Amino acid sequence: MDYNIKIEEGKHRYGYMKGIVDHFRWYALVHKEETEYGIDPMNLESGWGRITRLCIYKDVVEFGGSPYAPTRNMRRYIYANYKREWDILSKNHIHMVKELINYLERIYSLKLVK
């Protein structure tokens, strides 16, 4: 399945990138070289890869309270969270995570060649 992946424009300091994949937001830390604690793009396990931080999430605004005192709450639903190892990896979103990781690996490799 092809996902609509976009990288937000602007300066990306120290390999920190963020963007949108379909209706989700994401941010990642992508290194120039593979590291031993990066995400292995082949099997998504902690191993040799360029991405050492990845979070895919969706922010949802919920309205509640009474009509006289309305409240607005922001909730962040996290579908994938990697920080040297997986804290959260939703089984329903593995294909999206894998496609995003492969996309970032390819894009970052192309930038290094330029």
Phi and psi in degrees as a GROMACS rama.xvg file:
@    title "Ramachandran Plot"
@    xaxis  label "Phi"
@    yaxis  label "Psi"
@TYPE xy
-92.9467  128.614  ASP-2
-105.435  146.758  TYR-3
-82.6927  101.942  ASN-4
-106.604  128.7  ILE-5
-131.725  141.396  LYS-6
-103.803  130.534  ILE-7
-66.4188  139.031  GLU-8
-75.0251  160.252  GLU-9
126.538  -179.737  GLY-10
-79.4033  136.564  LYS-11
-112.955  96.1594  HIS-12
-78.1403  134.716  ARG-13
55.7011  30.2526  TYR-14
82.5802  4.51192  GLY-15
-77.5947  123.734  TYR-16
-130.584  153.723  MET-17
-147.129  159.778  LYS-18
-179.318  -156.151  GLY-19
-131.295  138.647  ILE-20
-128.389  111.839  VAL-21
53.7289  -116.639  ASP-22
-105.19  17.6725  HIS-23
-114.204  156.659  PHE-24
-105.294  155.825  ARG-25
-148.182  157.823  TRP-26
-142.956  151.622  TYR-27
-149.236  155.703  ALA-28
-114.446  113.338  LEU-29
-114.664  126.08  VAL-30
-95.9642  157.689  HIS-31
-66.7215  -38.244  LYS-32
-112.937  156.963  GLU-33
-68.5652  144.321  GLU-34
-121.61  158.373  THR-35
-72.0299  -13.7558  GLU-36
-113.001  15.5489  TYR-37
-80.3135  171.615  GLY-38
-81.2572  123.02  ILE-39
-72.2872  116.29  ASP-40
-66.6796  -16.9056  PRO-41
-77.8105  -41.2605  MET-42
-127.286  3.39313  ASN-43
63.6417  16.2062  LEU-44
-92.0611  163.424  GLU-45
-69.3952  120.911  SER-46
-174.096  -143.703  GLY-47
-86.2825  112.324  TRP-48
-162.092  170.699  GLY-49
-89.984  -21.3311  ARG-50
-95.491  116.949  ILE-51
-108.139  -7.37417  THR-52
-146.654  128.016  ARG-53
-149.849  131.824  LEU-54
-138.345  128.223  CYS-55
-117.194  126.415  ILE-56
-149.066  170.896  TYR-57
-139.125  128.045  LYS-58
-92.61  131.19  ASP-59
-124.721  129.307  VAL-60
-94.4441  126.59  VAL-61
-115.908  132.909  GLU-62
-105.603  141.51  PHE-63
-159.549  -161.957  GLY-64
84.831  -164.455  GLY-65
-97.098  165.324  SER-66
-62.2279  -23.9979  PRO-67
-87.3065  -24.2427  TYR-68
-138.59  71.6479  ALA-69
-68.7277  147.328  PRO-70
-121.085  153.905  THR-71
-130.908  120.955  ARG-72
-116.353  140.242  ASN-73
-106.342  127.486  MET-74
-119.178  140.536  ARG-75
-111.536  119.417  ARG-76
-100.169  121.31  TYR-77
-103.099  127.275  ILE-78
-104.568  -23.5902  TYR-79
-152.502  133.781  ALA-80
-145.281  116.989  ASN-81
-125.252  126.421  TYR-82
-143.208  82.4456  LYS-83
69.9848  -12.0781  ARG-84
-164.432  163.568  GLU-85
-79.9246  121.635  TRP-86
-87.2835  -44.0495  ASP-87
-136.878  133.05  ILE-88
-149.261  97.9605  LEU-89
-66.6388  126.24  SER-90
-62.3587  -28.4627  LYS-91
-73.1882  -13.4238  ASN-92
-120.263  14.7428  HIS-93
-61.9408  -40.7531  ILE-94
-63.5501  -39.5338  HIS-95
-65.7093  -43.3345  MET-96
-61.5773  -45.803  VAL-97
-63.0716  -42.0954  LYS-98
-66.2527  -39.4629  GLU-99
-64.6117  -42.9527  LEU-100
-62.4319  -46.4561  ILE-101
-62.9837  -39.4709  ASN-102
-61.212  -48.4697  TYR-103
-64.3969  -39.7208  LEU-104
-61.0962  -44.3294  GLU-105
-66.9103  -46.7053  ARG-106
-61.2606  -44.8654  ILE-107
-68.2196  -33.6522  TYR-108
-65.5932  -39.3095  SER-109
-65.3239  -38.3854  LEU-110
-66.1629  -33.5318  LYS-111
-70.8254  -30.4112  LEU-112
-71.896  -35.4743  VAL-113
